[in-house]
Amino acid sequence: MQGVAPAWIGLAECDPLVDEGVQYAGKLRAAGVPVDLKIYRGMIHGFITLGRAIPEVRQLHTAVAAALRGAFGP
């Protein structure tokens, strides 16, 4: 697959869609796309919006920001 940007994928372990996210990452890798996959243990769907309630979300926000800086530069 040419012209596809590298992918950063963050998934919640307790999300009913986590398996589909893992499969998607696998398909991207099989197509030659670099993938950085992180599964956040114990997290639920939509946890990215719970930064004030769940301290681990700050780690997610930091990882997302780093992935965007890596893709688009400083």
Backbone as XML, in Angstrom:
<?xml version="1.0"?>
<chain id="A" units="angstrom">
  <residue number="1" name="MET">
    <atom name="N" x="0.857" y="-1.168" z="0.000"/>
    <atom name="CA" x="0.000" y="0.000" z="0.000"/>
    <atom name="C" x="0.901" y="1.228" z="0.000"/>
  </residue>
  <residue number="2" name="GLN">
    <atom name="N" x="0.908" y="1.972" z="-1.057"/>
    <atom name="CA" x="1.773" y="3.138" z="-1.180"/>
    <atom name="C" x="1.042" y="4.408" z="-0.786"/>
  </residue>
  <residue number="3" name="GLY">
    <atom name="N" x="1.795" y="5.328" z="-0.223"/>
    <atom name="CA" x="1.237" y="6.632" z="0.097"/>
    <atom name="C" x="0.412" y="6.678" z="1.360"/>
  </residue>
  <residue number="4" name="VAL">
    <atom name="N" x="0.454" y="5.630" z="2.157"/>
    <atom name="CA" x="-0.316" y="5.614" z="3.402"/>
    <atom name="C" x="0.612" y="6.009" z="4.542"/>
  </residue>
  <residue number="5" name="ALA">
    <atom name="N" x="0.188" y="6.960" z="5.332"/>
    <atom name="CA" x="0.999" y="7.440" z="6.446"/>
    <atom name="C" x="1.111" y="6.373" z="7.528"/>
  </residue>
  <residue number="6" name="PRO">
    <atom name="N" x="2.199" y="6.393" z="8.288"/>
    <atom name="CA" x="2.301" y="5.487" z="9.429"/>
    <atom name="C" x="1.129" y="5.723" z="10.375"/>
  </residue>
  <residue number="7" name="ALA">
    <atom name="N" x="0.733" y="4.679" z="11.076"/>
    <atom name="CA" x="-0.439" y="4.765" z="11.950"/>
    <atom name="C" x="-0.053" y="4.602" z="13.415"/>
  </residue>
  <residue number="8" name="TRP">
    <atom name="N" x="-0.638" y="5.422" z="14.263"/>
    <atom name="CA" x="-0.574" y="5.238" z="15.701"/>
    <atom name="C" x="-1.988" y="4.886" z="16.120"/>
  </residue>
  <residue number="9" name="ILE">
    <atom name="N" x="-2.145" y="3.752" z="16.799"/>
    <atom name="CA" x="-3.476" y="3.300" z="17.203"/>
    <atom name="C" x="-3.464" y="3.038" z="18.696"/>
  </residue>
  <residue number="10" name="GLY">
    <atom name="N" x="-4.326" y="3.722" z="19.422"/>
    <atom name="CA" x="-4.492" y="3.520" z="20.854"/>
    <atom name="C" x="-5.861" y="2.927" z="21.110"/>
  </residue>
  <residue number="11" name="LEU">
    <atom name="N" x="-5.892" y="1.789" z="21.789"/>
    <atom name="CA" x="-7.153" y="1.080" z="22.042"/>
    <atom name="C" x="-7.377" y="0.869" z="23.526"/>
  </residue>
  <residue number="12" name="ALA">
    <atom name="N" x="-8.623" y="0.851" z="23.922"/>
    <atom name="CA" x="-8.993" y="0.536" z="25.293"/>
    <atom name="C" x="-9.207" y="-0.970" z="25.409"/>
  </residue>
  <residue number="13" name="GLU">
    <atom name="N" x="-8.572" y="-1.571" z="26.394"/>
    <atom name="CA" x="-8.663" y="-3.026" z="26.567"/>
    <atom name="C" x="-10.106" y="-3.497" z="26.749"/>
  </residue>
  <residue number="14" name="CYS">
    <atom name="N" x="-10.908" y="-2.732" z="27.456"/>
    <atom name="CA" x="-12.276" y="-3.158" z="27.774"/>
    <atom name="C" x="-13.311" y="-2.575" z="26.826"/>
  </residue>
  <residue number="15" name="ASP">
    <atom name="N" x="-12.882" y="-2.181" z="25.655"/>
    <atom name="CA" x="-13.773" y="-1.657" z="24.622"/>
    <atom name="C" x="-14.323" y="-2.839" z="23.823"/>
  </residue>
  <residue number="16" name="PRO">
    <atom name="N" x="-15.619" y="-2.891" z="23.567"/>
    <atom name="CA" x="-16.153" y="-3.993" z="22.770"/>
    <atom name="C" x="-15.593" y="-4.032" z="21.350"/>
  </residue>
  <residue number="17" name="LEU">
    <atom name="N" x="-14.946" y="-2.956" z="20.915"/>
    <atom name="CA" x="-14.392" y="-2.897" z="19.558"/>
    <atom name="C" x="-12.879" y="-3.119" z="19.523"/>
  </residue>
  <residue number="18" name="VAL">
    <atom name="N" x="-12.278" y="-3.494" z="20.644"/>
    <atom name="CA" x="-10.823" y="-3.640" z="20.690"/>
    <atom name="C" x="-10.325" y="-4.681" z="19.687"/>
  </residue>
  <residue number="19" name="ASP">
    <atom name="N" x="-11.027" y="-5.782" z="19.533"/>
    <atom name="CA" x="-10.583" y="-6.818" z="18.595"/>
    <atom name="C" x="-10.546" y="-6.298" z="17.160"/>
  </residue>
  <residue number="20" name="GLU">
    <atom name="N" x="-11.527" y="-5.481" z="16.809"/>
    <atom name="CA" x="-11.547" y="-4.914" z="15.472"/>
    <atom name="C" x="-10.376" y="-3.957" z="15.264"/>
  </residue>
  <residue number="21" name="GLY">
    <atom name="N" x="-10.024" y="-3.202" z="16.306"/>
    <atom name="CA" x="-8.879" y="-2.310" z="16.219"/>
    <atom name="C" x="-7.571" y="-3.066" z="16.026"/>
  </residue>
  <residue number="22" name="VAL">
    <atom name="N" x="-7.436" y="-4.184" z="16.740"/>
    <atom name="CA" x="-6.245" y="-5.012" z="16.597"/>
    <atom name="C" x="-6.188" y="-5.609" z="15.185"/>
  </residue>
  <residue number="23" name="GLN">
    <atom name="N" x="-7.326" y="-6.048" z="14.676"/>
    <atom name="CA" x="-7.381" y="-6.591" z="13.313"/>
    <atom name="C" x="-7.010" y="-5.520" z="12.285"/>
  </residue>
  <residue number="24" name="TYR">
    <atom name="N" x="-7.502" y="-4.317" z="12.486"/>
    <atom name="CA" x="-7.183" y="-3.210" z="11.576"/>
    <atom name="C" x="-5.682" y="-2.950" z="11.561"/>
  </residue>
  <residue number="25" name="ALA">
    <atom name="N" x="-5.078" y="-2.925" z="12.750"/>
    <atom name="CA" x="-3.625" y="-2.732" z="12.834"/>
    <atom name="C" x="-2.898" y="-3.848" z="12.087"/>
  </residue>
  <residue number="26" name="GLY">
    <atom name="N" x="-3.383" y="-5.067" z="12.233"/>
    <atom name="CA" x="-2.772" y="-6.196" z="11.530"/>
    <atom name="C" x="-2.877" y="-6.071" z="10.026"/>
  </residue>
  <residue number="27" name="LYS">
    <atom name="N" x="-4.009" y="-5.599" z="9.539"/>
    <atom name="CA" x="-4.180" y="-5.422" z="8.095"/>
    <atom name="C" x="-3.270" y="-4.322" z="7.562"/>
  </residue>
  <residue number="28" name="LEU">
    <atom name="N" x="-3.124" y="-3.255" z="8.328"/>
    <atom name="CA" x="-2.202" y="-2.194" z="7.917"/>
    <atom name="C" x="-0.774" y="-2.721" z="7.850"/>
  </residue>
  <residue number="29" name="ARG">
    <atom name="N" x="-0.375" y="-3.452" z="8.883"/>
    <atom name="CA" x="0.983" y="-4.024" z="8.893"/>
    <atom name="C" x="1.190" y="-4.969" z="7.721"/>
  </residue>
  <residue number="30" name="ALA">
    <atom name="N" x="0.186" y="-5.803" z="7.447"/>
    <atom name="CA" x="0.286" y="-6.757" z="6.335"/>
    <atom name="C" x="0.439" y="-6.032" z="5.001"/>
  </residue>
  <residue number="31" name="ALA">
    <atom name="N" x="-0.084" y="-4.811" z="4.942"/>
    <atom name="CA" x="0.018" y="-4.011" z="3.722"/>
    <atom name="C" x="1.302" y="-3.186" z="3.688"/>
  </residue>
  <residue number="32" name="GLY">
    <atom name="N" x="2.149" y="-3.360" z="4.700"/>
    <atom name="CA" x="3.418" y="-2.650" z="4.717"/>
    <atom name="C" x="3.387" y="-1.291" z="5.386"/>
  </residue>
  <residue number="33" name="VAL">
    <atom name="N" x="2.314" y="-0.980" z="6.079"/>
    <atom name="CA" x="2.198" y="0.304" z="6.759"/>
    <atom name="C" x="2.797" y="0.182" z="8.164"/>
  </residue>
  <residue number="34" name="PRO">
    <atom name="N" x="3.698" y="1.070" z="8.541"/>
    <atom name="CA" x="4.217" y="1.041" z="9.904"/>
    <atom name="C" x="3.106" y="1.377" z="10.906"/>
  </residue>
  <residue number="35" name="VAL">
    <atom name="N" x="2.962" y="0.545" z="11.931"/>
    <atom name="CA" x="1.896" y="0.732" z="12.913"/>
    <atom name="C" x="2.488" y="0.692" z="14.315"/>
  </residue>
  <residue number="36" name="ASP">
    <atom name="N" x="2.118" y="1.674" z="15.116"/>
    <atom name="CA" x="2.440" y="1.691" z="16.539"/>
    <atom name="C" x="1.117" y="1.467" z="17.261"/>
  </residue>
  <residue number="37" name="LEU">
    <atom name="N" x="0.946" y="0.273" z="17.819"/>
    <atom name="CA" x="-0.305" y="-0.106" z="18.476"/>
    <atom name="C" x="-0.102" y="-0.134" z="19.977"/>
  </residue>
  <residue number="38" name="LYS">
    <atom name="N" x="-0.948" y="0.560" z="20.716"/>
    <atom name="CA" x="-0.897" y="0.574" z="22.174"/>
    <atom name="C" x="-2.279" y="0.230" z="22.704"/>
  </residue>
  <residue number="39" name="ILE">
    <atom name="N" x="-2.333" y="-0.781" z="23.564"/>
    <atom name="CA" x="-3.594" y="-1.143" z="24.221"/>
    <atom name="C" x="-3.505" y="-0.692" z="25.671"/>
  </residue>
  <residue number="40" name="TYR">
    <atom name="N" x="-4.429" y="0.142" z="26.070"/>
    <atom name="CA" x="-4.456" y="0.688" z="27.417"/>
    <atom name="C" x="-5.264" y="-0.249" z="28.318"/>
  </residue>
  <residue number="41" name="ARG">
    <atom name="N" x="-4.536" y="-0.960" z="29.187"/>
    <atom name="CA" x="-5.118" y="-1.988" z="30.044"/>
    <atom name="C" x="-6.142" y="-1.400" z="31.016"/>
  </residue>
  <residue number="42" name="GLY">
    <atom name="N" x="-7.273" y="-2.089" z="31.124"/>
    <atom name="CA" x="-8.319" y="-1.712" z="32.058"/>
    <atom name="C" x="-9.177" y="-0.544" z="31.622"/>
  </residue>
  <residue number="43" name="MET">
    <atom name="N" x="-8.874" y="0.048" z="30.475"/>
    <atom name="CA" x="-9.614" y="1.221" z="30.014"/>
    <atom name="C" x="-10.868" y="0.819" z="29.245"/>
  </residue>
  <residue number="44" name="ILE">
    <atom name="N" x="-11.818" y="1.741" z="29.208"/>
    <atom name="CA" x="-13.107" y="1.528" z="28.552"/>
    <atom name="C" x="-13.221" y="2.424" z="27.320"/>
  </residue>
  <residue number="45" name="HIS">
    <atom name="N" x="-14.200" y="2.122" z="26.472"/>
    <atom name="CA" x="-14.470" y="2.923" z="25.287"/>
    <atom name="C" x="-14.685" y="4.383" z="25.708"/>
  </residue>
  <residue number="46" name="GLY">
    <atom name="N" x="-14.078" y="5.289" z="24.983"/>
    <atom name="CA" x="-14.258" y="6.714" z="25.253"/>
    <atom name="C" x="-13.389" y="7.258" z="26.373"/>
  </residue>
  <residue number="47" name="PHE">
    <atom name="N" x="-12.452" y="6.465" z="26.866"/>
    <atom name="CA" x="-11.652" y="6.902" z="28.013"/>
    <atom name="C" x="-10.791" y="8.124" z="27.710"/>
  </residue>
  <residue number="48" name="ILE">
    <atom name="N" x="-10.545" y="8.409" z="26.437"/>
    <atom name="CA" x="-9.727" y="9.569" z="26.084"/>
    <atom name="C" x="-10.341" y="10.871" z="26.595"/>
  </residue>
  <residue number="49" name="THR">
    <atom name="N" x="-11.637" y="10.872" z="26.845"/>
    <atom name="CA" x="-12.319" y="12.079" z="27.310"/>
    <atom name="C" x="-12.358" y="12.184" z="28.831"/>
  </residue>
  <residue number="50" name="LEU">
    <atom name="N" x="-11.770" y="11.230" z="29.531"/>
    <atom name="CA" x="-11.879" y="11.177" z="30.991"/>
    <atom name="C" x="-10.591" y="11.577" z="31.701"/>
  </residue>
  <residue number="51" name="GLY">
    <atom name="N" x="-9.836" y="12.496" z="31.127"/>
    <atom name="CA" x="-8.549" y="12.893" z="31.675"/>
    <atom name="C" x="-8.596" y="13.436" z="33.089"/>
  </residue>
  <residue number="52" name="ARG">
    <atom name="N" x="-9.677" y="14.046" z="33.459"/>
    <atom name="CA" x="-9.781" y="14.581" z="34.822"/>
    <atom name="C" x="-10.084" y="13.492" z="35.839"/>
  </residue>
  <residue number="53" name="ALA">
    <atom name="N" x="-10.638" y="12.376" z="35.387"/>
    <atom name="CA" x="-11.033" y="11.306" z="36.300"/>
    <atom name="C" x="-10.064" y="10.132" z="36.321"/>
  </residue>
  <residue number="54" name="ILE">
    <atom name="N" x="-9.341" y="9.919" z="35.229"/>
    <atom name="CA" x="-8.456" y="8.749" z="35.113"/>
    <atom name="C" x="-7.041" y="9.240" z="34.793"/>
  </residue>
  <residue number="55" name="PRO">
    <atom name="N" x="-6.119" y="9.131" z="35.752"/>
    <atom name="CA" x="-4.756" y="9.637" z="35.532"/>
    <atom name="C" x="-4.050" y="9.026" z="34.321"/>
  </residue>
  <residue number="56" name="GLU">
    <atom name="N" x="-4.339" y="7.780" z="33.973"/>
    <atom name="CA" x="-3.681" y="7.123" z="32.847"/>
    <atom name="C" x="-3.983" y="7.814" z="31.515"/>
  </residue>
  <residue number="57" name="VAL">
    <atom name="N" x="-5.046" y="8.573" z="31.472"/>
    <atom name="CA" x="-5.422" y="9.251" z="30.228"/>
    <atom name="C" x="-4.367" y="10.288" z="29.848"/>
  </residue>
  <residue number="58" name="ARG">
    <atom name="N" x="-3.684" y="10.838" z="30.818"/>
    <atom name="CA" x="-2.615" y="11.797" z="30.510"/>
    <atom name="C" x="-1.522" y="11.119" z="29.687"/>
  </residue>
  <residue number="59" name="GLN">
    <atom name="N" x="-1.254" y="9.841" z="29.988"/>
    <atom name="CA" x="-0.273" y="9.090" z="29.197"/>
    <atom name="C" x="-0.745" y="8.967" z="27.755"/>
  </residue>
  <residue number="60" name="LEU">
    <atom name="N" x="-2.037" y="8.720" z="27.573"/>
    <atom name="CA" x="-2.604" y="8.631" z="26.226"/>
    <atom name="C" x="-2.458" y="9.967" z="25.507"/>
  </residue>
  <residue number="61" name="HIS">
    <atom name="N" x="-2.795" y="11.053" z="26.172"/>
    <atom name="CA" x="-2.694" y="12.374" z="25.552"/>
    <atom name="C" x="-1.248" y="12.663" z="25.138"/>
  </residue>
  <residue number="62" name="THR">
    <atom name="N" x="-0.297" y="12.293" z="25.981"/>
    <atom name="CA" x="1.119" y="12.489" z="25.666"/>
    <atom name="C" x="1.522" y="11.657" z="24.454"/>
  </residue>
  <residue number="63" name="ALA">
    <atom name="N" x="1.061" y="10.412" z="24.394"/>
    <atom name="CA" x="1.387" y="9.531" z="23.262"/>
    <atom name="C" x="0.779" y="10.051" z="21.965"/>
  </residue>
  <residue number="64" name="VAL">
    <atom name="N" x="-0.448" y="10.523" z="22.029"/>
    <atom name="CA" x="-1.104" y="11.070" z="20.831"/>
    <atom name="C" x="-0.344" y="12.304" z="20.346"/>
  </residue>
  <residue number="65" name="ALA">
    <atom name="N" x="0.013" y="13.184" z="21.278"/>
    <atom name="CA" x="0.756" y="14.393" z="20.896"/>
    <atom name="C" x="2.098" y="14.032" z="20.268"/>
  </residue>
  <residue number="66" name="ALA">
    <atom name="N" x="2.790" y="13.034" z="20.829"/>
    <atom name="CA" x="4.081" y="12.617" z="20.274"/>
    <atom name="C" x="3.915" y="12.040" z="18.873"/>
  </residue>
  <residue number="67" name="ALA">
    <atom name="N" x="2.859" y="11.267" z="18.667"/>
    <atom name="CA" x="2.601" y="10.685" z="17.344"/>
    <atom name="C" x="2.316" y="11.791" z="16.323"/>
  </residue>
  <residue number="68" name="LEU">
    <atom name="N" x="1.568" y="12.787" z="16.728"/>
    <atom name="CA" x="1.270" y="13.892" z="15.812"/>
    <atom name="C" x="2.520" y="14.713" z="15.512"/>
  </residue>
  <residue number="69" name="ARG">
    <atom name="N" x="3.354" y="14.958" z="16.540"/>
    <atom name="CA" x="4.610" y="15.671" z="16.294"/>
    <atom name="C" x="5.501" y="14.865" z="15.347"/>
  </residue>
  <residue number="70" name="GLY">
    <atom name="N" x="5.532" y="13.555" z="15.533"/>
    <atom name="CA" x="6.340" y="12.716" z="14.663"/>
    <atom name="C" x="5.848" y="12.737" z="13.225"/>
  </residue>
  <residue number="71" name="ALA">
    <atom name="N" x="4.530" y="12.831" z="13.064"/>
    <atom name="CA" x="3.956" y="12.825" z="11.714"/>
    <atom name="C" x="4.081" y="14.182" z="11.023"/>
  </residue>
  <residue number="72" name="PHE">
    <atom name="N" x="3.928" y="15.256" z="11.799"/>
    <atom name="CA" x="3.856" y="16.592" z="11.191"/>
    <atom name="C" x="5.024" y="17.496" z="11.535"/>
  </residue>
  <residue number="73" name="GLY">
    <atom name="N" x="5.900" y="17.037" z="12.411"/>
    <atom name="CA" x="7.051" y="17.859" z="12.800"/>
    <atom name="C" x="6.758" y="18.705" z="14.012"/>
  </residue>
  <residue number="74" name="PRO">
    <atom name="N" x="7.810" y="19.373" z="14.534"/>
    <atom name="CA" x="7.654" y="20.171" z="15.770"/>
    <atom name="C" x="6.814" y="21.412" z="15.560"/>
  </residue>
</chain>
